[in-house]
């Protein structure tokens, strides 16, 4: 019954694709965002070109694409196209980046077709990197748009997509490709949830845009579980990967071209260099404008001996040393560490005690020399220091016995993988921290604009002199205890009861009222009505 249902869905999808391709065939110049509509299973030749193109049916027999490629086309024309359409409604850089996302999915589609035609190359070889070159370059364009527009008001949107586009890297995970998609979803949710919090009261279109992007992860997870649960598969009886890549990129040329001749594995010696022409030697180098040659023949040592034989005139330009400073004439100077720089004052003012000089004030943080970033494991202690505007997410593989000390970092997102013992964050600014679970606590000191996301369990959160903090708790960390001291603008974001709902934001109190009752000081939280 399940196979029949799947077959019916594929037939319906093929019918809708046939209807969509009718205007595309009549007008080949039609494209969206610079990316032509992807060919579907029933309209695609084995090399990757359209079956409706003239000459395609004459050059090679028509053959259906594998089911894995058909389902990947359905994913692109479904959730990915929906995301691109919603990005075009927002417009601007978001629409430009979504077009790059569509090109990245198209590049991965070509890569999947190559795997059905070619043998598996060595993943450490240049052949494998050449096959992946188009996919890597298109994924890099998505991130470049984010990096080039950090001042944009839609920077959180761009970061959400640039952090999530790495989900296409599941093809490089040979054991558990679904884990790669899950990790990238967590990275995208860190920024996507910020977009939801910012626009949930302003514009629901942005909220729906984020949720549409999340649906791509779910669809791709289901696709990988169905076709590649244990990693990407290649054709054991296939052709050379580079030849398959050429056929996919140029289906018209590859169908009529004869196969390249087999080359011997042992390359011959390089051709000999050309023989010198002794009859016509090269002309001497031109003389400079002043008529004096600036180069000297190394073999001509006569000039060197001439300068040596000049005698005392060689040392005529040396500075004469005063006899009072010559140590061989003054034995007392050899006993000291340095020669006095000038005559010693003998007046009474030299014997008078001088007041101490005022101490130098420390330089402000902006004027101090920047130290190189540091990420080291010393024993059971991670030291993370001096990271400023670090691109991407800084990952720390932690164990249950590890303590993590983070100091003097700014504008950096840190991801702690695994369960650690404790984390201390000191003198940082605009640092975002994502953790799985901790044994004890997270201690934050003098770190404004701090953000924390807890995916597992966390017993204690301690904040001291923190101005602006957002803490996102998971369902397993609702029993966490939060201690604050001299803090302002601290908000707790609690998980929603349903998967499609947003986080619930709760502010921690800042004002305390204290009164004396029966000789005892009683403190209460100040509540503002209305």
N, C-alpha and C positions, 0 to 999 in steps of 0.2 A: 504493500500500500504506500509506503514511504517513497519507493522508487517511482511509482506511478505519479504521485504528487509532484515530485521533483521534475519528472518529464513534462508534465502539463505546464509547470511554471516556465521551463525553458522554451517550450513551444510558444507560449504567450509572449515571452521576452523577444524571441526571434521575430514574431509577427510585428511587434511594435517597432523593432529595429528596421525591418524592411520598409515600413511606412515612413520612418524618419529619414532613411537614406535616399528616398526618391528625389527630394529637392537637392540633396547634397550631390547626387550624381549629375543632375542636370546643370548645377552651378558649382563647379569644383573650386571656385574662389571663395565660397562661403566658409568662414571660420569664426571662432569665438575666442577673443583674447589672444589672437595670434596662434591658436592651437586648433588644427582641423579636427573635426569630429572623428572619433576613433572608429575604425571599421569593426563590424560585428562578426559573429561566428559564421552566419550564413552568407556574408558578403565578403569574406576575406579569403584571399589565396594563401597557400601554405607559406609563401615567403613573407607575408605580412602586408601585401598590397590589396587594393580593392579588386574584387572579381569583375566588377562592371567596367574596369578600365580596358581600352582596346588593346588587344594582343595578349592579355593575360591568359585567356582560355586557350590560345593557340600555342603559347610557349610551354605550358606545363599543364598536366591534368588537374582538375579541381579536386581538392581534398579538404574535408572538414578539419577545423582546428581541434586540439584536445579539449576535453571538458574543462580542464583547469583554466585554459585561456578564455573559454566562453564565460565562465563564471566571473573571471577577473574583469572582462568587458562589462558584465552586468553590474559589478561593483562600481566601476568608473562612471557608467552612464546612470547610475542610481544615486548613491550617497555623495560621491565626489562631485558630480554635476550639480546636485542640489546645493552643496556647499559653495561652489563657484557662483551659482546664481544669486545666493544670498549675499556673497561678498560683493558682487556687482551692485546690489542695492545699496550697500554701505558706501561703495565707491572709493576712489583715491588709492592710497597705498594698499589697502586691504584687497581691492579688486586686482591690483597688479600682482600682489603676492599669491593670490589664489590661482592666477593664470600660471605662475611658476609651479604651484602644487600640481596642477593638471598636467603640465609637461613632465614633472617627475613621475607621476603615475604612468604616463605614456612610455617613459623610458624604462620603467620596471616591467611593463607589459612586453616590450621588445626583449628584455633580458630573459623573461620567462619563456618566450618563444625560442630563444637561443638554447635554453636548457633542454627543450624537447628535441632539438636537432643535433646537439653536440655532445661529445664526451666531456666528463668532468675534468677540468684542469687542476693543477696543483694550486691551492689557494695562496701559496707564497710566491708563485711565479708571476712574471710580468704579463703573461697571457691572461691570467685571471683579472689582473688590474685593468688591462685593456678592455676586456669585456664589460667590466663595471664602470668604465670611464664616463659614459653618458649619464648613467644613473647618479653617480657621485657629483658630477658637474651641475645637474639640474637641482639636486638637493642643496648644493652650495649656493645656488642663486637665491633660494628661499631665505637662507640665513643672511646673505649679503644685503638683501632689501631691509632686513631688521637692523643690521649694523650701520647702514648708511642713513638711517632715519631715527636715531635715538632721541632726537628732540621732538619727534612727532607726537601729537596728543593721542594717537592710536598706537603708541609703542607697545602697550600691553597686548593688543590684538596681534601685532606682528610677532611678538615674542611667543605668544601662545602657539602660533603656527610653526615658527622656526624651531621651537623645542619639540613639537610633535611630529615634524616631517621625518625625523629619524626613525619613525616606525617602519619606513620602507627598508631599513637595514635588517629586517628579519631574514632576508635571503642569505645573510652571512652567518647566521646562527645555525650550526649544523645539528644541534641536539634538541633544543627547546626554542623554536622560533617564536612561539606565543609569548614567552617571557620578555622578549625584546619589545613587543607591542605593548605589553602591560607596563613596563618601565617608562616607555615614552608617553603613555597616557598619564602616568603620575606627574611627569615633568610638565606636560601641557596643562593639566588641571591646576597646577600651582598658580599659573598666570591666568588661565581661563576663569577660575573662580574669582579672581580679582576683577575681571571684566564684568562678571555677573553681579558682584557686589556694587560696582560703580554705576551700572546701567539698569538695575532692576527697577528702580523708581523713575528713571528718565526715559529710557527707550527700550522696549521689549524686543526690538529687532536685533539688537546686539546680544541679548540673552539667547534668543533663538539661534543666532549665528554660532555661538559657542556650543550649544547643545547639538547643532548639526555637525560641527567638527568632531565632537565626541562620538557621534554615531559611526563615523568612518572607522574608528578604532574597533568598535564592536563588530562591524561587518567584516573588516579584514581579519579579526580574530576567528570568526566563524569560517571564513574562507580558508585560512591556514590550517585550522583543525580538520577541515574536510579533505584537503588535497595534500598538504605537507605537514602532517602532525609530528614527524620525526626529523624534519629538515628538508631542504630543497633536494629534489631528485633530478639527475641528468640522464641522458640517453647513453647506455653503455655501448651501444653499437653505432653511435653517431659519428659525425664528421669532426674535423678540427674546429675548436671554438672560434678562432678568428675567421675561418671561412664561413661558419654559420652566422657570425655577427655581420659579415659583409653581405650575405644573402638577405638577412632581415632588413638591413639599412638600405640596400639597393636591390629590390626584388626583380626589377626589369633587366638590369645588367647581368645579375647572377644567373638568370634563367637561360640566357643565350650564350654565356661565356663558357668556354671549355675549362675544365679543372686545371689548376696550375701544375706544372711538372713537379714530380717528387724531387726534393733536394736531398743531397747526401748529408748525413748528420755531421760528418767531418768536413769542416770548411778548409778550402785550400789556402796556401800562404798568400799574403797581400802582394800586390804588384810591386816590383822594385822601383826605387825613386829614379827620376831622370838623371842621365849622366851629365856631369858639368861640362861646359864648353870652355876648353882651355885656350882656344884660338881667340876668343872674344871675351876677355875678362871684364867684369862689371866696372863702370867708371868710379872714380873716387868720390866720396861724399862732398857736397858743395861747401865752400868756405863761407863762414859768417860774414855779415856786412862790414865788420870792422877789420877784416883781413887777418885776424888772429885765430888760429885753430884752437877749438875748445877741447879736442881730444888728443891724447898722447899715445904713441905706439908703446904697448907694454914691453916690447922686446928692446926698445931703445933705452938702455940704462945710462947712457952717457950724460943726459941732463940731470939725472939723480946724483951722480958722482960730482958733477959740476957744482951743484948747490952745497954738497957736503964739504967741498974743498974751499968754500968761501971763507971759512975761518970764523973770526969773531963777529963778523957782520950778521951771522945767523942769529946770534943772541942779542943783537943790538936793541930789539924792541921789547925785551923782557923788563918787568918792573923791578927796580932796586929795592931791597929789603933794608929797613932802618936797622942799624946795629943794636939798638935797644930791644928789638924784637927778635933777634937771632938767638936761638936757644943754645947754640954751641959756644957763644960768647957770654951768656948769662945763665949760669947753672941754676939760679933760683927759679927761672922760668920752667925748667924741666920738672921741678917738684910740683907745680900747680897744674890744673887741668886745662887752663886756657890762658892766653896772653891778654893782659888788660887792654881794653880798647882805647883808653885815653888817660890823661893825667888824673891822679886822685886828688879830690878836693880836700883841703885841710882846714877849711873854715869851720866855725862852730855849728853851722846849720847842718853839716853832715853827721854830727854826733847826736843831734836831736832826734828823739823818737818820732816816727811818722805815724799818722792815723791810718788805720787799715783801709784799703780800697773797698768800695762797695762791691758786693757780689754781683756777678753778671746774671741777668734775668734769662730764663730759658727761652729759646726761640719759639714762636708760635708754630703750630703743627704745619701750617701752609708753607713756612720757610725752612723747615727741616729737610735735610737730604733724604730722599726716598730710598729705603733699603730694598733689596731684592726679595720677592716673595719666597716664603719658606713653607714646605710641607714635609715634615719628617716624623718618623716613629722612633722615639727614644725609650727603649724598654717597653713599658705598657702605657706610654703617654704620647699622644699625637700633638704636635706643635704646628699650628696653622697661623702664619703671620704675614702681614704686609701685602695682602692681595687687594688690588684696587681695580674696579671695573673689569673683573675677570670675565672673559667671553665664555659662554656656556655655563655648565653646572660643574662645580668642583666636588668630585666624589671622594669619600673617605671610607675605605673598607675597614670596618671596626669589628672587634670581638668583645665578648662579655667582660673581659678584664681590662679593656682599654678605657682610658680617660682622654678627653679631647679638650685642648686649650686653644681658643681662637682669640686673637688679639690684633688690634690695629688693621683691621680689614674694612673695606668700604665698597659698596655697590657690588656685592658678590653673593651668589646663590650657592649654598653648601649643602650637599646631600650626603648623609651618613647612612651607609649601607650596613645592615645587620644590627644586632642588639649590642649596645655599648654600656659602659658603667655609668659615666657622668660626662656632662659637657659644661664648660665654663666659657663665657663670651664676655670680653672686656675691651672697652674703648674701641668699639666698632660703630660704623654708621651705615645705615641702609643695607643691612645684611639679612638675607633670608635663609632660614635653616629648615631643612626637611629631614625628619628622622623616622626610623622604624619604631624602635622601642629602646627604653633605658631602664637600668636597674635602680638608679637613685633619682637624680634631678638634673634640670637645666638651670644654670645660674647665670643671669645676665646683669652686667654692671656697666653703667654709663654708656649705653649703646642706643642712641635715638633711632627712630623709624625701624624698629626691629620686627621681623615677621617669623613665625614659627608654625610649622604644620606637623602634626603628630599622626602617623599612620597606624601605630600600634598602641602600646601602653606606656604611660609616663606617670610615676607617682607624684612628683613635685616639680613646680615651676617657681623660681625665685627671681624677682625683678627688683633691681635697686638703681634708682636715678635713671629711669628710662622714660624718655619723652616720646610717646607715640609707639604703640606696639599692637600687633594683630596676631592672635593665637588661634589657629584652626585645630580643633580637637576632633578625633575620630570616635567611632562608637565604642572602641575598647578603652578610650582614655577619658571617659566622662567622670571618673572618680578621682581625677587629678586634683591636687591641692595647689592653689596659687597664692604666693606671698608677695606683696608689693611694698615698697618703701620709697617715698619721694618720687612717685611715678605719676604721669599724666597721660591721658589719651590711650588707655589700655582697653582693648576690646577682645572679648572671647567670642569665637564663632563656633556654634554648636552644630553638630550634624543634623540634617533634616530627617524627618520621619520617613520620607519616601525618596526614592532614587532620583526622580525628576524634579524635586523641589530644591530650593536654595538653602544655604546655610542661614542659621538664625543668629543674629548679632546681639550680644549682651555687653554693655559697658560696665567696667569695674568702678566702684565709687572713688571719688577723689576728695570730697569734703567731709570732714568729721566734726560733729558738734559734741563738746564735752561740758558736762554740768556736774555740780556737787550736790549729792543727795545723801543726807545723813552722814556727812563727813567722808563720803566716798566719791571719787571721781568716776563718773559714768560717761562713756563715749557712745555716740549714736551716729548713724549715717544720715547725712542731710539729704532729704528727698524733696525734689522740686515738683510741685503739682502743676499740671497743665503742660 
